[in-house]
Amino acid sequence: MLTEEFIQDLSRARIEPEMLPDGRLNTYALASCLYETINQGIVPVSVAAFQRIVEDDEGFVDELNEYYPDDRKGQQVDLGLDTRERDILKEILALHFAGRNWPLNMDREGTMLEFAEKMDVALRKEGWDFRIKWDYLDKRAPRS
């Protein structure tokens, strides 16, 4: 079930099914990537802007289209990515916006805080919203 916060994030990103742009990435894969991104606290300014960034990695798009096909033939559809694809997506976003890799869980707190601040500045500059979900960084991390 989608939380109220997630629905508000989708609304803020002005995302409706009929707005999903045509591109190389199929609709189900795009929706799963978008779901994971918003779940990380990153709300794109638009689906098209998000899709352009993800589709820059052609190998990743091919992989997503293979493992997350549109034609589900009556199967239950759960949005979201497996761990490997989720990590690749985070790397794509981190490299695009912060110019560096997404910190690992074992990185020291200062590294994570520095990354969060870089992401916050870069995302907001392009009109995106960022609410980092690393609770242990407490109130020092950017919040909207």
N, C-alpha and C positions, 0 to 999 in steps of 0.2 A: 504494500500500500504506500502511496506517495504521501509524504508529510506535507503539512500546510506550508512550511518554510520552502520545501522544494517546489511546490506549486507556485509560490510567490516568486521564486527565482526564475522559473520558466516564464512567468508573466513579465518580469522585469527584462528578460532577454527578448521579449516580444516573439515567443516561439509558439507557433501553432502548426499542426500537421501540414496544412496547405502551403505553409511558408518554406518548407524544406526545399532547398534549391536542388536542381539537377546537377550532378557532378559524377565523378568516377566512383565515389563512395556510395554504396547503396543505402537506402533509407533506414533499414534496421541497424546497420553498422553505425551510421551517423547518429541515430538516436541513442544507441548504447554508449558511444563516445561522449555525446553531449550529457547524458545522464551521469557518467563517471566524473566529468569535468565539473558539473554543478555540484555534485556530491562532495568534491574536494573544496568547494567554496569559491570556485571561479565561475562567474556568470558572464558569458560572452555578450558583446554589444549587439551581435546579430548572429544568426546561424550561418549566414554566408561568410562572415569574417572568420568564424570558427572553422568552417569547412575548408576554406582556402589554406589555413595553417596546417590542418591535418593532411590534406591532399598533397601538400608539398613532398611528403614522404611516400613515393609511389609503391615501394615494397610493402610498407605498412598497410596501405589501402588495399593492395592485392590480397594480403593476408586476412584483413578484416572481411573483405567481400567473400572470401572462401569460407571462413569459419562462422560468419554471421550473415547467412544468406537471407534475402528478402522473402523468398518463397518458403514459408514455414508450414504449409499444408496442414492446417488445423492444430499444429503443435502449440503448447502454451508458450507465450512470448514473455520472457523476463528481460528487462533492460539491464545492461551492465556488461562489463568485460571481465574476462579471466585475468588473473594476476599479471601474467606476462604482458598482455596487451594493455592493461591499465598502466603498468610501469612504463611501457614504451610511449604511451600517450602523454604521461606526465613529463617524460624526458623531452618530447617534441615541444610541449608548451614551455617548459623551463628554458630550453635552449633558445626558443623564439623570443621570449619576453625578458628573461634574466641573463641570457648569454652564458648560462652555465647549467650543469646537471642538477636535477632535483636531489636534494639531500637525502641520504639514507637514514634509517632509524638510528643508526649508531653514530651519526655525525654529532659533534658537540653542539651544545645549545647556541653558542655564538654564531656558528656557521648557519644554523637553521634560521636564526633571527635575521641575519644579514640577507639570506636568500628571500625570506618573507618580505623584507623591506624593499628589495630590488623588484620582486614580482609585483608588489603593491603599486609602486611608482610606475612601472612599465604598463601594467594592466589599466590603471586609472588614466594614464596618458592617452590610451587608445579607446577609452570609454567603457572598459570592462569593469566588473566589480570583483573584489577579492576579499574573502573572509576565511582566513587560514583556519584549519581545523586542528592545529597542534595545541591542545589544551594546556599542556605543561609549560608552554611559553607564556601562559597567563596573559596579562593585559599589555605586555610589551609588544606583542605582535599586532600588525595592522588589523583594524576592525572597521566595518562600515557602520 
